[in-house]
Amino acid sequence: MSSIVFIIGFNYDSNCYLINDNILVDTGAGQNKDYLFSKLRENGVEPEDIEMVVNTHCHFVHIGGNYLFPDAKIAIHKLDAVSLKNNDTLGTSLSAFVNEDNSRVDIELDEGDKIADFEVIHTPGHTSGGICLWDGENLISGDTIFAGGGVGRMDIGGDYQDMKNSVKRLMELNVINIYPGHGPIVEGIGKEHIKMSYSIL
């Protein structure tokens, strides 16, 4: 099973997750380079060691730091890739394109794609191209669900019915640990937190 290192978001940044020392899930808003790099180095990883960045969705607090990894492949679901490639500030909720490299997409992900030991699950609702990563035990959930029974907002490119369907689908998984896009992680009782998330929809 792949290793996961939790890098808690600083200021506006999303949480980031280091997988196997060479894959970074989300990059924050891109305004706290020193913080992010220091957290990588605390784990023996240099920024140039990152071979792939996986964005859970297209909002700027998750993709704004992509430019910090010019040698990494940028992967995002094909539906959210449109916002990046078109410099769509509405789709990203605020402009992340002061840094031109944030419009780069190298890999357009789809349902069932593999990233290390993880499978891509398309979970629209927060955005049309939101994804979770699932390895049979751990769920990297982006802004689909949060600890304590929260879900991502649906008023910026999202859809309520899509969110409800996505969370219902996640309830079918035997999730042990949840690694969300913001806030604390959940260890040991992930499935219960997904049920709580569904109960508010």
TAWOSUL-V193197 format. One record per pair of residues at least 12 apart in sequence whose C-alpha atoms are under 10 Angstrom apart, sorted by the first residue. I is the first residue (numbers start at 0). J is the second residue. Records with the same first field share a line. If there is no record, write none. Layout:
# TAWOSUL-V193197
I: J ; J
This chain:
# TAWOSUL-V193197
0: 19 ; 115 ; 116 ; 117 ; 134 ; 135 ; 136 ; 137
1: 17 ; 18 ; 19 ; 20 ; 114 ; 115 ; 116 ; 117 ; 134 ; 137
2: 16 ; 17 ; 18 ; 19 ; 20 ; 115 ; 116
3: 15 ; 16 ; 17 ; 18 ; 19 ; 20 ; 22 ; 23 ; 24 ; 137 ; 139 ; 178
4: 16 ; 17 ; 18 ; 19 ; 20 ; 23 ; 38 ; 39 ; 42 ; 178
5: 17 ; 18 ; 24 ; 38 ; 178 ; 179 ; 183 ; 184
6: 23 ; 24 ; 26 ; 34 ; 35 ; 38 ; 39
7: 27 ; 35 ; 38 ; 179 ; 180 ; 181 ; 182 ; 183 ; 184
8: 26 ; 27 ; 28 ; 31 ; 34 ; 35 ; 60 ; 61 ; 180 ; 181 ; 182 ; 183
9: 27 ; 28 ; 30 ; 31 ; 34 ; 35 ; 181
10: 27 ; 28 ; 30 ; 31 ; 60
11: 27 ; 28 ; 29 ; 30 ; 31 ; 59 ; 60 ; 61 ; 181
12: 25 ; 26 ; 27 ; 28 ; 29 ; 30 ; 31 ; 35 ; 59 ; 60 ; 61 ; 62 ; 63 ; 64 ; 180 ; 181
13: 25 ; 26 ; 27 ; 28 ; 29 ; 58 ; 59 ; 60 ; 61 ; 62 ; 63 ; 141 ; 142 ; 179 ; 180 ; 181 ; 182
14: 26 ; 27 ; 60 ; 61 ; 141 ; 178 ; 179 ; 180 ; 181 ; 182 ; 183 ; 184
15: 27 ; 35 ; 38 ; 53 ; 54 ; 61 ; 139 ; 141 ; 178 ; 179 ; 180 ; 181
16: 39 ; 52 ; 53 ; 139 ; 178 ; 179 ; 180
17: 38 ; 39 ; 42 ; 44 ; 49 ; 52
18: 49 ; 51 ; 114 ; 115 ; 116 ; 117
19: 49 ; 115 ; 116
20: 39 ; 42 ; 43 ; 44 ; 45 ; 48 ; 49 ; 50
21: 44 ; 45 ; 46 ; 47 ; 48 ; 49 ; 50 ; 51 ; 52 ; 71
22: 48 ; 49 ; 50 ; 51 ; 52 ; 53 ; 71 ; 72 ; 114 ; 115
23: 39 ; 46 ; 49 ; 50 ; 51 ; 52 ; 53 ; 54 ; 65 ; 68 ; 71 ; 73
24: 51 ; 52 ; 53 ; 54 ; 55 ; 61 ; 62 ; 74 ; 132 ; 139 ; 141 ; 180
25: 52 ; 53 ; 54 ; 55 ; 56 ; 57 ; 60 ; 61 ; 62 ; 63 ; 64 ; 65 ; 73 ; 74 ; 75 ; 141 ; 180
26: 52 ; 53 ; 54 ; 59 ; 60 ; 61 ; 62 ; 63 ; 64 ; 65 ; 66 ; 67 ; 68
27: 54 ; 58 ; 59 ; 60 ; 61 ; 62 ; 63 ; 64 ; 65 ; 180
28: 58 ; 59 ; 60 ; 61 ; 62 ; 63 ; 64 ; 65 ; 95
29: 59 ; 60 ; 61 ; 62 ; 63 ; 64 ; 65 ; 66 ; 67 ; 95 ; 98 ; 101
30: 60 ; 63 ; 64
31: 64
32: 64 ; 67
35: 64 ; 67
36: 67
46: 67 ; 68 ; 69 ; 70 ; 71
47: 67 ; 68 ; 69 ; 70 ; 71
48: 68 ; 70 ; 71
49: 68 ; 69 ; 70 ; 71 ; 72
50: 68 ; 69 ; 70 ; 71 ; 72 ; 73
51: 68 ; 70 ; 71 ; 72 ; 73 ; 74 ; 105 ; 106 ; 114
52: 64 ; 65 ; 68 ; 70 ; 71 ; 72 ; 73 ; 74 ; 75 ; 104 ; 105 ; 106
53: 65 ; 71 ; 72 ; 73 ; 74 ; 75 ; 76 ; 106 ; 108 ; 114 ; 130 ; 132
54: 73 ; 74 ; 75 ; 76 ; 79 ; 80 ; 108 ; 129 ; 130 ; 131 ; 141
55: 74 ; 75 ; 76 ; 79 ; 119 ; 121 ; 122 ; 126 ; 128 ; 129 ; 130 ; 131 ; 132 ; 139 ; 140 ; 141 ; 142 ; 143 ; 179 ; 180
56: 74 ; 75 ; 76 ; 78 ; 79 ; 80 ; 82 ; 91 ; 122 ; 123 ; 125 ; 126 ; 127 ; 128 ; 129 ; 130 ; 131 ; 141 ; 142 ; 143 ; 180
57: 75 ; 76 ; 78 ; 79 ; 80 ; 81 ; 82 ; 83 ; 87 ; 88 ; 90 ; 91 ; 92 ; 95 ; 125 ; 126 ; 127 ; 128 ; 129 ; 156
58: 79 ; 82 ; 83 ; 88 ; 89 ; 90 ; 91 ; 92 ; 93 ; 94 ; 95 ; 125 ; 126 ; 129 ; 142 ; 155 ; 156
59: 83 ; 88 ; 90 ; 91 ; 92 ; 93 ; 94 ; 95 ; 96 ; 101
60: 91 ; 92 ; 93 ; 94 ; 95 ; 180
61: 91 ; 95 ; 141 ; 142 ; 180 ; 181
62: 75 ; 83 ; 91 ; 95 ; 96 ; 101 ; 102
63: 91 ; 93 ; 94 ; 95 ; 96 ; 97 ; 98 ; 100 ; 101 ; 102
64: 95 ; 98 ; 100 ; 101
65: 95 ; 98 ; 99 ; 100 ; 101 ; 102 ; 103 ; 104
66: 95 ; 96 ; 97 ; 98 ; 99 ; 100 ; 101 ; 102 ; 103
67: 98 ; 100 ; 101
68: 100 ; 101
69: 100 ; 101 ; 103
71: 105
72: 103 ; 104 ; 105 ; 106
73: 100 ; 101 ; 102 ; 103 ; 104 ; 105 ; 106 ; 107
74: 103 ; 104 ; 105 ; 106 ; 107 ; 108 ; 114
75: 104 ; 105 ; 106 ; 107 ; 108 ; 109 ; 128 ; 129 ; 130
76: 104 ; 106 ; 107 ; 108 ; 109 ; 110 ; 112 ; 119 ; 120 ; 121 ; 127 ; 128 ; 129 ; 130
77: 104 ; 106 ; 107 ; 108 ; 109 ; 110 ; 127 ; 128 ; 129
78: 107 ; 108 ; 109 ; 121 ; 123 ; 126 ; 127 ; 128 ; 129
79: 91 ; 107 ; 108 ; 123 ; 126 ; 127 ; 128 ; 129 ; 130 ; 156
80: 102 ; 103 ; 104 ; 105 ; 106 ; 107 ; 108 ; 128
81: 102 ; 104 ; 107 ; 128
82: 102 ; 128
83: 95 ; 96 ; 100 ; 101 ; 102 ; 103 ; 104
84: 101 ; 102 ; 103 ; 104
85: 102 ; 103
86: 99 ; 101 ; 102 ; 103
87: 102
89: 155 ; 156
90: 126 ; 127 ; 155 ; 156 ; 157
91: 126 ; 155 ; 156
92: 155 ; 156
108: 120 ; 121 ; 128 ; 130
109: 121 ; 128 ; 130
110: 122 ; 130 ; 131
111: 132 ; 133
112: 132
113: 132 ; 133 ; 134
114: 132 ; 133 ; 134
115: 134
116: 132 ; 133 ; 134 ; 135
117: 131 ; 132 ; 133 ; 134 ; 135 ; 136 ; 137 ; 138 ; 139
118: 130 ; 131 ; 132 ; 133 ; 134 ; 135 ; 138
119: 131 ; 132 ; 133 ; 134 ; 139
120: 132 ; 133 ; 138 ; 140 ; 165 ; 168 ; 169
121: 165
122: 140 ; 141 ; 142 ; 143 ; 161 ; 162 ; 163 ; 164 ; 165 ; 166 ; 168 ; 169
123: 142 ; 143 ; 153 ; 156 ; 157 ; 158 ; 159 ; 160 ; 161 ; 162 ; 163 ; 164 ; 165 ; 166
124: 142 ; 143 ; 150 ; 151 ; 152 ; 153 ; 154 ; 155 ; 156 ; 157 ; 158 ; 159 ; 160 ; 161 ; 162 ; 163 ; 164 ; 165 ; 166
125: 141 ; 142 ; 143 ; 144 ; 150 ; 151 ; 152 ; 153 ; 154 ; 155 ; 156 ; 157 ; 158 ; 159 ; 161 ; 162 ; 165
126: 142 ; 143 ; 151 ; 152 ; 153 ; 154 ; 155 ; 156 ; 157 ; 158 ; 161 ; 162
127: 156 ; 157 ; 158 ; 161 ; 162
128: 156 ; 157
129: 141 ; 142 ; 143 ; 157 ; 162 ; 165
130: 142 ; 143 ; 165
131: 143 ; 144 ; 165 ; 169 ; 178 ; 179
132: 178
133: 169 ; 172 ; 174 ; 177
134: 174
135: 172 ; 173 ; 174 ; 175
136: 172 ; 173 ; 174 ; 175 ; 176 ; 177 ; 187 ; 189
137: 172 ; 173 ; 174 ; 175 ; 176 ; 177 ; 178 ; 185 ; 186 ; 187 ; 189
138: 169 ; 172 ; 173 ; 174 ; 175 ; 176 ; 177 ; 178 ; 179 ; 185 ; 189 ; 190
139: 176 ; 177 ; 178 ; 179 ; 180 ; 184
140: 169 ; 177 ; 178 ; 179 ; 180 ; 181
141: 177 ; 178 ; 179 ; 180 ; 181
142: 178 ; 179 ; 180 ; 181
143: 162 ; 163 ; 165 ; 166 ; 169 ; 179 ; 180 ; 193 ; 196
144: 162 ; 165 ; 166 ; 169 ; 177 ; 178 ; 179 ; 180 ; 181 ; 192 ; 193 ; 195 ; 196 ; 197
145: 177 ; 178 ; 179 ; 180 ; 181 ; 182 ; 183 ; 184 ; 185 ; 189 ; 192 ; 193 ; 195 ; 196
146: 177 ; 178 ; 179 ; 180 ; 181 ; 182 ; 183 ; 184 ; 185 ; 186 ; 189 ; 191 ; 192 ; 193 ; 195 ; 196
147: 182 ; 183 ; 184 ; 185 ; 189 ; 191 ; 192 ; 193 ; 194 ; 195 ; 196
148: 191 ; 192 ; 193 ; 194 ; 195 ; 196 ; 197 ; 198 ; 199
149: 192 ; 193 ; 195 ; 196 ; 197 ; 198 ; 199 ; 200
150: 162 ; 163 ; 166 ; 179 ; 193 ; 195 ; 196 ; 197 ; 199 ; 200
151: 180 ; 181 ; 196
159: 200
160: 200
162: 197 ; 200
163: 196 ; 197 ; 198 ; 199 ; 200
164: 197 ; 200
165: 197
166: 193 ; 194 ; 195 ; 196 ; 197 ; 198 ; 200
167: 193 ; 194 ; 196 ; 197 ; 198 ; 200
168: 193 ; 197
169: 190 ; 193 ; 194 ; 197
170: 189 ; 190 ; 191 ; 192 ; 193 ; 194 ; 195 ; 196 ; 197
171: 190 ; 193 ; 194
172: 189 ; 190 ; 193
173: 188 ; 189 ; 190 ; 191
174: 186 ; 187 ; 188 ; 189 ; 190 ; 191 ; 192 ; 193
175: 187 ; 188 ; 189 ; 190 ; 191 ; 192
176: 188 ; 189 ; 190 ; 192
177: 189 ; 190 ; 192 ; 193
